[in-house]
């Protein structure tokens, strides 16, 4: 299970500033090829092609070439609510009148007449076995290519309005519902988690599962984390690093970095927050995001993050780990893990070192000269610490384990 660290405001501000230094935004609108700037979803297929759900059809971006699909090409409707790519590289587009599937050559559509539990589609998730799970406003449908199987609250789901679907490494389905919490379906049994189990809210908007099996459950009150054994770990709000608490989507990249899309209907303010090994950074319109109305986020095969908004799409690329790692400074800490003392090598000019504990409290602050410098850590209790080096306007961050 990951360790989650609450940082004090000053440290969080400084590290967040360091974390956004290397990001690049590339924005796309109708001027670039989107059929509409109102984008409700984004999917990345197995070939790293990007697909966008818009108010005016489905848009495909392959390298730099745009292709648009509408009802003229076989879509059941042009107003697309959600989009997904399955394990067979088929594209699924959900609408208010059914769902359409593109096999690379043609679109095939399905409605309640074919077996869907309801025609108003809210979310689509691909199963590694090649099947798809389709959330609607009145239940959940599973389609294996031949057979439809439907689930509702009568089968144990927390509620019938399905807002999100995620699948963990065990094949368990995590089904976010509106007003009914999040339900886990293991193929036989449904278990539902609500505010009685420490969820921040019973309307679950997003679910993401990290490499340790932790479940990141997004609501309009922040994020609740359950561990690999489904036990409560922590609730995360603005006090911990979120830009705001109105979570719209969560995605986790191949490096384990968590990306959270947020939008507050009341203030009409939104953005993307990034969590990287206890370091929080946030990105807004002022940083380059195309629009504040963030709806969905997705990560491509190159770890670029695609953000669907109410006025276009932003691609965020980070050329490093999201903070200036100590390796980039030319400095090294040895030994690590350590006890007694540490040696900081490669200091080329005046540097201030701060070491903080897991609460963000500064436990050691020292000015470093040039060359190799010793620091006495004998008074530090065993555990994990964050080390920050301030050199002019640059901030470098690393971890220190004290034995």
LUMKE-887890 format. One line per 2 residues: for each residue x, y, z of C-alpha. Coordinates in Angstrom, 2 decimals. Layout:
BEGIN
X/Y/Z; ...
This chain:
BEGIN
0.00/0.00/0.00; 1.30/3.44/-0.85
2.21/5.96/1.81; 0.18/9.15/1.51
1.81/12.27/2.83; 0.14/15.53/3.85
2.43/18.48/3.21; 2.18/21.90/4.75
1.01/24.75/2.57; 4.41/26.33/1.99
6.16/23.09/1.10; 3.28/22.04/-1.12
3.40/25.35/-2.96; 7.14/25.16/-3.53
7.13/21.55/-4.68; 4.07/22.05/-6.87
5.88/24.95/-8.54; 8.84/22.71/-9.19
6.54/20.03/-10.53; 5.04/22.14/-13.30
8.29/23.39/-14.78; 8.55/20.72/-17.46
4.98/20.37/-18.71; 3.92/21.20/-22.26
0.34/21.82/-23.40; -0.86/21.11/-26.92
-4.45/22.22/-27.45; -6.92/21.08/-30.09
-10.19/22.69/-31.13; -12.41/22.81/-34.21
-9.63/24.81/-35.84; -7.43/21.71/-35.66
-9.97/19.08/-36.72; -12.44/18.46/-33.91
-16.05/18.50/-35.18; -17.14/20.24/-31.95
-15.33/21.88/-29.05; -17.71/20.23/-26.60
-15.78/17.03/-25.83; -17.30/14.52/-23.41
-14.76/11.70/-23.58; -11.41/10.46/-24.84
-10.13/6.93/-25.47; -6.76/5.56/-26.59
-6.78/2.35/-28.61; -4.13/-0.37/-28.76
-2.36/1.42/-31.61; -2.14/4.65/-29.59
-4.75/6.30/-31.78; -6.89/8.85/-29.90
-10.68/8.89/-30.16; -12.88/11.72/-28.92
-16.57/11.82/-28.07; -18.04/15.16/-29.10
-21.39/16.87/-29.52; -21.05/16.45/-33.28
-19.76/12.93/-33.72; -16.65/10.87/-33.05
-13.22/12.30/-33.91; -10.15/10.15/-34.53
-6.61/11.53/-34.27; -3.96/9.28/-35.77
-0.56/10.92/-35.74; -1.57/14.33/-37.11
-4.51/13.22/-39.23; -8.10/13.81/-38.13
-11.08/11.70/-39.22; -14.65/12.48/-38.18
-17.51/9.97/-38.01; -21.18/10.97/-37.88
-24.60/9.42/-38.51; -23.72/9.60/-42.19
-21.04/6.97/-41.48; -23.29/4.76/-39.37
-23.28/6.28/-35.87; -26.58/5.91/-34.10
-26.46/9.59/-33.07; -24.02/12.49/-33.32
-24.21/13.56/-29.68; -21.74/11.24/-27.98
-21.77/10.84/-24.18; -18.79/8.52/-23.75
-16.26/6.51/-25.71; -14.03/3.46/-25.16
-11.64/1.18/-27.05; -11.91/-2.55/-26.35
-9.27/-5.28/-26.34; -10.05/-6.02/-30.01
-9.35/-2.39/-30.96; -13.05/-1.79/-31.58
-14.39/1.65/-30.66; -17.60/2.01/-28.65
-19.54/5.28/-28.61; -22.42/5.77/-26.18
-25.34/8.13/-26.81; -28.79/8.86/-25.40
-30.35/6.49/-27.93; -28.02/3.50/-27.79
-24.43/2.51/-28.44; -22.43/2.19/-31.67
-19.37/-0.02/-32.24; -16.74/0.57/-34.93
-14.71/-2.46/-36.04; -12.39/-0.48/-38.30
-14.63/-0.79/-41.34; -18.19/-0.05/-40.26
-20.35/1.03/-37.35; -22.87/-1.37/-35.80
-25.43/-0.05/-33.32; -27.24/-1.66/-30.39
-30.26/-0.55/-28.39; -32.57/-1.96/-25.76
-34.24/-3.89/-28.55; -30.98/-5.86/-28.89
-30.50/-6.44/-25.16; -29.21/-3.21/-23.61
-30.73/-2.54/-20.22; -31.41/1.06/-21.29
-30.60/3.25/-24.29; -29.18/6.23/-22.35
-25.49/5.38/-22.08; -23.41/6.97/-19.32
-20.11/5.05/-19.40; -18.35/2.23/-21.28
-15.42/0.11/-20.06; -13.45/-2.54/-21.89
-12.76/-5.89/-20.26; -9.37/-7.54/-20.91
-11.29/-10.60/-22.15; -12.58/-8.57/-25.12
-16.08/-7.98/-23.82; -17.50/-4.60/-22.81
-19.39/-3.24/-19.83; -21.89/-0.51/-20.59
-23.27/1.74/-17.91; -26.65/3.37/-18.39
-29.01/5.54/-16.36; -31.00/2.41/-15.49
-28.47/-0.34/-14.94; -25.38/-2.11/-16.24
-25.06/-4.23/-19.38; -22.33/-6.74/-20.24
-21.85/-7.76/-23.88; -19.47/-10.57/-24.85
-20.05/-10.18/-28.58; -23.03/-12.50/-28.59
-24.91/-12.38/-25.30; -26.22/-9.46/-23.26
-26.37/-9.77/-19.47; -27.96/-6.99/-17.45
-27.55/-5.95/-13.82; -29.53/-3.50/-11.72
-30.08/-2.70/-8.06; -32.24/-5.82/-7.95
-29.00/-7.79/-8.47; -27.28/-5.93/-5.64
-25.85/-2.83/-7.33; -25.83/0.23/-5.10
-28.05/2.13/-7.54; -29.27/1.88/-11.12
-27.64/5.03/-12.46; -24.13/3.89/-13.44
-21.56/6.68/-13.54; -18.26/4.78/-13.93
-16.78/1.29/-14.43; -13.23/0.12/-13.68
-11.76/-3.39/-13.72; -8.95/-4.46/-11.40
-6.20/-7.04/-11.95; -8.37/-9.75/-10.39
-11.08/-9.11/-12.96; -13.37/-7.56/-10.36
-15.61/-4.80/-11.65; -15.83/-1.55/-9.68
-19.08/0.14/-10.57; -19.59/3.75/-9.57
-23.20/4.75/-9.09; -25.10/7.95/-8.55
-26.31/8.12/-4.93; -25.55/4.44/-4.28
-21.79/4.36/-3.65; -19.42/2.05/-5.48
-20.22/-1.63/-6.04; -17.64/-4.38/-6.50
-18.73/-7.35/-8.63; -16.42/-10.37/-8.55
-18.44/-12.41/-11.02; -20.63/-13.89/-8.32
-21.15/-11.46/-5.48; -21.84/-7.74/-5.34
-20.36/-5.76/-2.42; -21.24/-2.10/-2.09
-19.21/0.60/-0.31; -20.91/3.81/0.85
-20.38/6.68/3.27; -20.94/4.10/6.01
-17.62/2.63/4.84; -15.88/6.04/4.91
-16.58/7.12/1.32; -16.70/10.89/1.09
-19.97/10.73/-0.84; -22.36/8.14/-2.26
-22.29/9.64/-5.75; -19.17/8.09/-7.26
-17.95/9.84/-10.41; -14.67/8.03/-11.10
-12.67/4.96/-10.07; -9.02/4.20/-10.84
-6.87/1.31/-9.59; -3.14/1.72/-9.11
-0.37/-0.87/-9.41; -0.63/-1.76/-5.71
-4.35/-2.47/-6.04; -5.44/0.71/-4.26
-8.79/2.03/-5.45; -8.98/5.80/-6.02
-12.66/6.66/-5.79; -13.65/10.12/-7.02
-16.71/12.02/-5.82; -17.91/15.63/-5.71
-16.40/15.85/-2.23; -12.92/14.59/-3.07
-11.26/11.18/-3.32; -11.51/8.13/-1.06
-8.77/5.50/-1.24; -9.34/1.82/-0.47
-6.37/-0.53/-0.34; -5.86/-3.85/-2.14
-7.96/-5.56/0.53; -10.71/-2.96/0.11
-9.99/-1.34/3.47; -10.27/2.41/3.96
-6.94/4.25/3.70; -7.53/7.97/3.36
-9.81/10.73/2.12; -8.17/13.36/-0.07
-9.43/16.93/-0.45; -7.99/20.35/-1.24
-6.15/20.26/2.08; -4.08/17.36/0.76
-3.34/18.76/-2.70; -6.42/18.49/-4.94
-7.11/21.63/-6.98; -10.78/21.32/-6.03
-12.96/18.55/-4.67; -15.33/18.18/-7.64
-13.67/15.13/-9.20; -14.71/14.27/-12.77
-12.21/11.58/-13.75; -9.06/9.78/-12.59
-6.37/8.09/-14.69; -3.07/6.46/-13.71
-0.12/6.39/-16.08; 2.52/3.70/-16.56
4.80/5.36/-13.99; 2.10/5.16/-11.32
1.39/8.89/-11.45; -2.25/9.69/-10.70
-4.04/12.31/-12.82; -7.31/13.81/-11.57
-9.68/15.96/-13.61; -11.94/18.36/-11.67
-14.62/20.94/-12.36; -16.76/22.93/-9.94
-20.14/23.79/-11.48; -20.73/26.51/-8.90
-17.56/28.52/-9.43; -17.07/27.29/-13.01
-13.47/26.56/-12.13; -11.57/23.39/-12.91
-8.23/21.87/-13.72; -6.05/18.78/-13.49
-4.13/17.65/-10.42; -1.20/15.27/-10.52
-0.01/13.05/-7.67; 3.51/11.65/-7.94
4.90/9.80/-4.94; 3.37/12.23/-2.43
4.06/15.33/-4.55; 1.02/17.27/-5.79
0.95/19.58/-8.81; -2.03/21.28/-10.46
-2.62/22.60/-13.97; -5.26/25.16/-14.92
-6.13/27.48/-17.78; -3.46/29.89/-16.59
-0.88/27.11/-17.07; -2.09/26.32/-20.60
-5.17/24.08/-20.22; -7.58/24.78/-23.08
-10.65/25.13/-20.83; -11.63/24.85/-17.17
-14.59/22.53/-17.77; -12.66/19.27/-17.43
-14.75/16.19/-18.19; -12.45/13.24/-18.81
-8.73/12.37/-18.72; -6.88/9.52/-20.43
-3.23/8.46/-20.70; -1.74/7.30/-23.98
1.02/4.76/-24.64; 3.69/7.47/-24.35
2.38/8.70/-20.97; 0.93/11.88/-22.46
-2.30/12.92/-20.76; -5.35/13.86/-22.85
-7.94/16.10/-21.24; -11.47/16.39/-22.68
-13.09/19.72/-21.84; -16.07/21.87/-22.72
-14.03/23.86/-25.21; -11.53/21.51/-26.81
-8.86/18.98/-25.88; -5.52/19.48/-24.13
-2.56/17.14/-24.40; -0.20/17.41/-21.42
3.31/16.04/-21.79; 5.85/15.89/-18.98
9.47/15.37/-19.91; 10.51/14.06/-16.49
9.00/12.62/-13.33; 7.06/15.81/-12.72
9.52/17.25/-10.21; 13.12/18.18/-10.70
14.74/15.06/-9.38; 18.01/15.42/-7.49
19.77/13.51/-10.29; 19.16/16.50/-12.57
20.99/18.77/-10.15; 24.21/16.77/-10.29
24.00/16.16/-6.55; 23.82/12.77/-4.85
22.92/11.58/-1.35; 24.73/8.60/0.12
24.05/6.28/1.74; 20.30/6.00/1.24
18.86/4.31/3.34; 21.04/5.86/6.01
21.55/6.34/9.72; 23.85/8.68/11.62
24.84/10.93/8.74; 24.52/11.44/5.00
26.96/12.80/2.45; 25.74/15.23/-0.21
28.11/15.28/-3.19; 28.15/17.47/-6.27
27.14/20.76/-4.65; 28.49/23.41/-7.04
27.20/26.55/-5.35; 25.25/27.62/-2.28
22.31/25.31/-1.64; 19.75/25.19/1.16
18.64/21.70/2.19; 15.36/21.06/4.01
14.28/17.65/5.27; 10.63/17.18/6.22
8.85/14.31/7.94; 5.60/12.72/6.81
3.52/15.55/8.27; 5.48/18.20/6.39
7.32/19.37/9.51; 10.87/20.58/8.84
13.16/18.35/10.88; 16.47/19.58/9.50
17.51/22.68/7.55; 21.11/23.29/6.54
23.06/25.53/4.20; 25.47/23.61/2.00
28.71/24.87/0.50; 30.46/23.50/-2.56
31.90/20.00/-2.90; 30.86/17.18/-0.60
28.98/18.03/2.59; 28.09/15.92/5.61
24.72/16.26/7.34; 23.98/14.83/10.77
20.68/12.89/10.78; 21.28/10.98/14.00
18.36/12.72/15.70; 15.86/11.63/13.04
13.57/8.72/13.88; 13.54/5.80/11.45
11.16/6.37/8.55; 10.60/8.07/5.21
11.55/11.73/4.69; 11.34/14.23/1.86
14.53/16.15/1.04; 14.31/19.44/-0.83
17.30/21.37/-2.19; 16.83/25.03/-3.04
19.41/26.50/-5.42; 18.53/29.96/-6.67
15.12/29.61/-8.33; 15.51/25.84/-8.77
14.03/23.23/-6.44; 15.23/19.61/-6.45
13.43/16.87/-4.57; 14.24/13.33/-3.49
13.39/10.84/-0.74; 15.48/9.73/2.18
14.96/6.57/4.20; 16.34/6.70/7.75
16.98/3.32/9.37
